[in-house]
Every structure is written in structure tokens, then in C-alpha cells.
Amino acid sequence: MNASTPATPDNATPAPAETREAPPARGQRPNRGRRPQRPATERPAGPAPARQHPVLDQLAELVPVLFGETLLPLKRGIFEDLLAAYPEVLEKDSLKAALGLHARSTRYLTVVASGLQRHDLSGQPVEDLTPEQVHHALIEVFRRRGARSREDLRPKLRQRILQAFEASGLPRDEYAQRVHGRDEEVNQLTHDALTEAASRAAREEALLRAFDASGKTVEAFADMYGMHVLDANRTLERARARVARQAAVAASNTATLASPPADAAPDTPAPAPD
């Protein structure tokens, strides 16, 4: 059955004459095959825009430093803190639902992916995000961007993973272990980022050794290597900070190995012979 032709029973009577289409005026082309326009009331309505939870509007007024135009990562236990601070305003179940929506929003995940510290109700930083939390937020933000874009965002994501790794201060193997997940494509991107970070670190540390051995000023050294003095200075500082971290980790590991466990019993002298 042709969907464009409405079905009618065999004994249907023709339409009354007054409902038939009038013949076109002289010089006017007949309206053959054209579909009449639907009245505005018959046009299908698009999806209604998503509404923000009303409690989030309340929070933006109560705690604008955390929920206003600029978001900040929330400290653990912020749910209890909010209930204690505004018991007459906030209700437990609706606050829980609102914070759940907030934590899953792209705006909030983007802030977490930046690696900022967690903040309390007064807007003060109180604790670090874990490398895993930053990494997983990064992956989710880029997944959502990729769903709306035809651009290949993997190179940008690889660079962001590299930056997150360097900001973590963790050794390469430990970072890889902590952020490893089930998505093999993400694991491969992480591996590539860590490989690139290792190559860059080796180049920068070689440059630092060459600078220390040269006895030159940063300006003269940069000119010798064809670098801008600001780039050279940033590179040398980054290499120094990395070497210092590695030395601190090595010293900490050495101290841990040298000291006995806290619960170890002290040595008991052998009993004297009779």
C-alpha cells in the first residue's frame, strides 16, 4: 500500500463539490504533486531542552565559589558539609540527586580533568585528586567531545595524558598501572603518551647536563642551541624539577629499606651461658 495515498473503502462517496480544489486562474500553474503545508500546530515539536536540577540553582546562590560560573572540584564529604551548613534549605534526597547530576556533567568533569585540587565550602583547596580520577575524567570528556566532532581527537588526548602524567609526579610504571583500564584503545594512547614523555625527559635531562657542563649563562646557552631564552629556561627548570623528584623518591625508598618495620620486635640478646 502506498503510504502517501490514504486508504478508503470501496463504497466511499466522492467529496462534495465545494471541497474540491478550484481550477487555477488564467496564467497560474496548477498545484500538481505539491504537498500542502502543515499548519504550525501540526509540526512535530523538538525535544524539550534539558533542565538543570533546581537544587543546583540553589547551590549556585548559596555557594557560588563552588557551583557558580566557575566550578571547582569538591572535597570528599561535601554532601554532609552542605546539609550541616544549610539544614533549613537543603533536603537530603534532592541534594543527593543534584550532586549526582553535577558530578556527571561535562562542565564538572572538565574541571576534574584539569587536575585542580578538591575544595571545601569556603573555596579553599584541601586535598589532591588522585591520578586515576584526573585520567578517567580526561577520557570521559574526550569521549563526549568525540561524539560531537568529526575531528580525530586522539593526538590532543595523548598530549593531555602526557601532561597529567607529568603533573602526577609518579614513576612511569606506577602511573601506567594505576590508570590501566578495560579500554585497550585508551591503554594504548596512555602507553604512547608515556613513551613520548620518557623521550622528552631524556632529551631535557641531556640538555641540563650539557648546560651544567658548559659554564655558560642561560642566554648564551640558548643562543648556542638556537633556542629562545624563555624556552631554554623552562626546559632546564623542568629537567631540574624532574631530577630532584627522582632523587627524593630514591632517597625515600632507600630509607624505607634501611629502617625496620614499625611492628618488628627489638633484637633480644642471647642468654648468658651458665
Disulfide bonds with the S-S distance in Angstrom:
none
